[in-house]
């Protein structure tokens, strides 16, 4: 799939973001810069609390990853909130995801990740609200990894290839439903198949009512469209799967269980 352009975002309060931008030869002073691939935007504050973001082209946010486990990780995910918004964005609203771009970047990380690093999707979480197709690509989980030259190179080379070619793989665009934060089922599917995931709704976001509204929002907020919804068999109960299957059949969207 050929893109007409891309926008990269760098945050000066994010060491991983600055390191990746420097590796790519991008500016690390506040401002907006024209680039051969489109634009580069460098901001002074945190990404999470930006007001609603809109751009002409799809956005790649260069970012750090934080985790209490602090294990070495390279991650990819979309933003938004299936509930309250303690870390930016808006409550009960998700951004526009881009599964083909997310899957292309994740497949690149599988190839280039240094030994000892986990490579995985994360479920949809935190801000900002982005009204343009986008993806976060992150290095974590501690300061050590954010300054690791091998990790920076892996992410930089992965992003740089997309910026140079403006090409993403023609993957099937999927929404994932169920499972834990690091989405092992959906990560494995992208590793093994030509499927990319944008929004991934975690099991914790479906407690209580079936929350079909959250599934429908994720489907609608996917660029260019949702081609398939994958239900994690092990990550959701049977009653909820039945509810979701019925709704998907009514909407004529293909579904699979993994």
C-alpha positions as CSV (number, residue, x, y, z in Angstrom):
1,X,0.0,0.0,0.0
2,X,1.5,3.3,-1.1
3,X,1.1,6.3,1.2
4,X,0.9,9.9,0.0
5,X,3.0,11.0,3.1
6,X,3.7,10.6,6.8
7,X,4.2,12.7,9.8
8,X,6.6,11.9,12.6
9,X,6.2,13.2,16.2
10,X,9.0,13.6,18.7
11,X,8.7,14.7,22.3
12,X,11.7,16.5,24.0
13,X,10.7,15.2,27.4
14,X,10.9,11.6,26.2
15,X,14.5,10.3,25.9
16,X,13.6,7.4,23.7
17,X,11.7,9.7,21.3
18,X,14.7,12.1,21.1
19,X,17.1,9.2,20.6
20,X,15.1,7.7,17.7
21,X,14.7,11.1,16.1
22,X,18.4,11.7,16.2
23,X,19.1,8.3,14.7
24,X,16.8,9.2,11.9
25,X,18.5,12.6,11.4
26,X,15.4,14.5,12.4
27,X,15.3,17.8,14.2
28,X,15.1,17.8,18.0
29,X,14.2,21.4,18.6
30,X,10.5,22.5,19.0
31,X,8.9,23.1,15.7
32,X,7.3,21.8,12.5
33,X,9.6,20.8,9.7
34,X,8.9,19.8,6.1
35,X,10.6,16.6,5.1
36,X,10.8,14.5,1.9
37,X,8.2,12.1,3.4
38,X,5.9,14.8,4.7
39,X,6.4,16.6,8.1
40,X,8.3,16.2,11.3
41,X,6.8,17.7,14.5
42,X,8.9,18.2,17.7
43,X,7.0,19.2,20.9
44,X,8.2,20.2,24.3
45,X,5.6,18.3,26.4
46,X,4.3,14.8,26.8
47,X,2.4,13.2,23.9
48,X,-0.3,11.8,26.2
49,X,-1.8,15.2,27.1
50,X,-1.8,16.9,23.7
51,X,-5.1,18.3,22.6
52,X,-6.8,16.4,19.8
53,X,-4.2,15.8,17.1
54,X,-5.0,16.2,13.4
55,X,-2.6,15.9,10.5
56,X,-2.7,15.7,6.7
57,X,-0.9,12.3,6.7
58,X,-0.7,9.3,9.0
59,X,1.4,9.8,12.1
60,X,4.2,7.8,13.7
61,X,4.8,8.8,17.3
62,X,8.3,8.0,18.4
63,X,8.0,7.2,22.1
64,X,9.2,5.5,25.3
65,X,7.5,2.5,26.8
66,X,6.9,2.4,30.6
67,X,6.1,-0.7,32.6
68,X,6.2,-1.8,36.2
69,X,7.9,-5.0,35.1
70,X,10.7,-3.0,33.5
71,X,11.7,-5.7,31.0
72,X,13.2,-4.8,27.7
73,X,10.5,-4.3,25.1
74,X,9.8,-2.8,21.7
75,X,6.0,-2.2,21.3
76,X,3.4,-0.9,18.9
77,X,-0.1,0.3,19.6
78,X,-3.0,2.7,19.0
79,X,-4.3,5.2,21.4
80,X,-7.6,5.8,23.1
81,X,-9.7,4.9,26.1
82,X,-12.4,2.2,26.5
83,X,-13.5,3.9,29.7
84,X,-12.1,6.8,31.8
85,X,-9.1,8.8,30.6
86,X,-6.5,9.1,33.4
87,X,-3.6,9.4,31.0
88,X,-4.9,11.8,28.3
89,X,-7.3,11.6,25.4
90,X,-11.1,11.5,26.1
91,X,-13.2,9.1,28.1
92,X,-14.9,6.4,26.0
93,X,-13.3,7.4,22.8
94,X,-10.5,5.9,20.7
95,X,-8.3,7.4,18.0
96,X,-8.2,6.4,14.4
97,X,-6.0,3.3,14.1
98,X,-4.0,2.1,11.1
99,X,-3.5,-1.7,11.3
100,X,-1.5,-2.0,8.0
101,X,1.1,0.5,9.4
102,X,1.1,-1.0,12.8
103,X,1.6,-4.5,11.4
104,X,4.4,-3.3,9.1
105,X,6.3,-1.7,12.0
106,X,5.8,-4.8,14.2
107,X,7.1,-7.1,11.5
108,X,10.1,-4.9,11.1
109,X,10.8,-5.1,14.8
110,X,10.6,-8.9,14.8
111,X,13.5,-8.8,12.3
112,X,15.6,-6.2,13.9
113,X,15.0,-6.5,17.7
114,X,18.2,-7.0,19.8
115,X,18.5,-10.2,21.7
116,X,16.6,-10.2,25.0
117,X,13.9,-7.8,23.9
118,X,10.2,-8.6,23.8
119,X,8.4,-7.4,20.7
120,X,4.7,-7.1,20.9
121,X,1.5,-5.1,20.4
122,X,0.0,-3.4,23.4
123,X,-3.8,-3.0,23.7
124,X,-5.3,0.4,22.9
125,X,-4.6,2.8,25.8
126,X,-3.7,6.4,26.9
127,X,-3.8,9.7,25.0
128,X,-3.8,11.7,22.9
129,X,-6.9,11.5,20.9
130,X,-5.7,11.4,17.3
131,X,-8.2,12.1,14.5
132,X,-5.7,10.9,11.9
133,X,-4.5,7.3,11.2
134,X,-1.6,6.8,13.6
135,X,0.6,4.4,15.5
136,X,2.9,4.6,18.6
137,X,6.2,2.8,18.4
138,X,8.1,2.6,21.7
139,X,11.3,1.5,23.4
140,X,11.2,0.5,27.1
141,X,10.8,-0.2,29.8
142,X,13.6,1.6,31.7
143,X,16.1,4.3,31.0
144,X,18.7,1.6,30.2
145,X,16.7,0.4,27.2
146,X,15.7,3.9,26.1
147,X,19.4,4.7,25.7
148,X,20.4,1.3,24.3
149,X,22.0,1.9,20.9
150,X,20.9,-1.5,19.6
151,X,17.2,-0.8,20.5
152,X,17.4,2.7,19.0
153,X,18.8,1.3,15.8
154,X,16.1,-1.4,15.6
155,X,13.3,1.1,15.9
156,X,15.1,3.7,13.8
157,X,15.7,1.3,10.9
158,X,12.2,0.0,11.1
159,X,10.7,3.5,10.9
160,X,13.2,4.8,8.5
161,X,12.3,2.1,5.9
162,X,8.7,3.2,5.9
163,X,9.7,6.9,5.7
164,X,12.0,6.3,2.8
165,X,9.6,4.1,0.8
166,X,6.2,5.5,1.9
167,X,5.1,1.8,1.6
168,X,3.3,-0.3,4.1
169,X,2.5,-4.0,3.7
170,X,-0.9,-4.8,2.3
171,X,-2.0,-6.7,5.5
172,X,-5.5,-7.6,6.4
173,X,-6.8,-4.9,8.8
174,X,-8.0,-6.4,12.0
175,X,-9.5,-5.5,15.4
176,X,-8.5,-7.7,18.3
177,X,-10.8,-8.5,21.2
178,X,-9.8,-10.1,24.5
179,X,-6.6,-11.0,26.3
180,X,-4.1,-9.2,28.5
181,X,-2.3,-5.9,27.9
182,X,0.6,-7.2,25.8
183,X,-1.7,-9.0,23.4
184,X,0.2,-12.3,22.9
185,X,-2.4,-13.8,20.6
186,X,-2.5,-10.9,18.2
187,X,1.2,-10.4,18.3
188,X,1.7,-14.0,17.3
189,X,-0.9,-13.7,14.4
190,X,1.0,-10.7,13.0
191,X,4.3,-12.6,13.3
192,X,3.0,-15.6,11.5
193,X,0.4,-14.2,9.0
194,X,-0.3,-11.2,6.8
195,X,-2.6,-9.6,9.4
196,X,-2.1,-6.3,11.1
197,X,-4.0,-5.1,14.2
198,X,-4.9,-1.5,15.1
199,X,-7.3,-1.4,18.0
200,X,-7.1,-4.2,20.5
201,X,-9.7,-4.3,23.2
202,X,-8.4,-6.0,26.4
203,X,-10.4,-8.4,28.5
204,X,-10.4,-5.8,31.4
205,X,-12.4,-3.4,29.2
206,X,-15.3,-5.8,28.8
207,X,-16.1,-6.5,32.4
208,X,-19.8,-6.2,33.3
209,X,-22.0,-5.7,30.2
210,X,-20.9,-7.2,26.9
211,X,-19.8,-3.7,25.8
212,X,-20.7,-4.2,22.1
213,X,-20.5,-0.4,21.8
214,X,-16.8,-0.6,22.4
215,X,-16.3,-3.2,19.7
216,X,-18.4,-1.1,17.3
217,X,-16.3,2.0,18.1
218,X,-13.1,0.2,17.4
219,X,-14.4,-1.2,14.1
220,X,-15.5,2.3,13.0
221,X,-12.3,4.0,14.1
222,X,-10.0,1.9,11.9
223,X,-8.4,3.1,8.7
224,X,-9.1,2.4,5.9
225,X,-11.6,-0.1,7.2
226,X,-11.9,-3.2,9.5
227,X,-11.7,-6.4,7.4
228,X,-11.8,-8.9,10.2
229,X,-12.3,-9.1,14.0
230,X,-10.3,-11.7,15.9
231,X,-11.7,-13.0,19.2
232,X,-9.2,-14.3,21.7
233,X,-10.8,-17.6,22.9
234,X,-8.6,-17.7,25.9
235,X,-9.0,-14.1,26.7
236,X,-12.8,-13.8,26.9
237,X,-15.7,-15.9,28.2
238,X,-18.1,-17.9,26.0
239,X,-21.2,-15.8,26.6
240,X,-19.4,-12.6,25.6
241,X,-18.0,-14.3,22.5
242,X,-21.5,-15.3,21.5
243,X,-22.8,-11.7,21.9
244,X,-20.0,-10.3,19.8
245,X,-20.3,-13.0,17.1
246,X,-24.0,-12.2,16.7
247,X,-23.3,-8.5,16.3
248,X,-20.5,-9.1,13.8
249,X,-22.7,-11.4,11.7
250,X,-25.4,-8.7,11.6
251,X,-22.8,-6.2,10.4
252,X,-21.4,-8.7,7.9
253,X,-17.8,-8.5,9.3
254,X,-15.7,-11.6,9.2
255,X,-14.7,-13.0,12.5
256,X,-12.2,-15.6,13.7
257,X,-11.4,-17.2,17.0
258,X,-7.8,-17.9,17.9
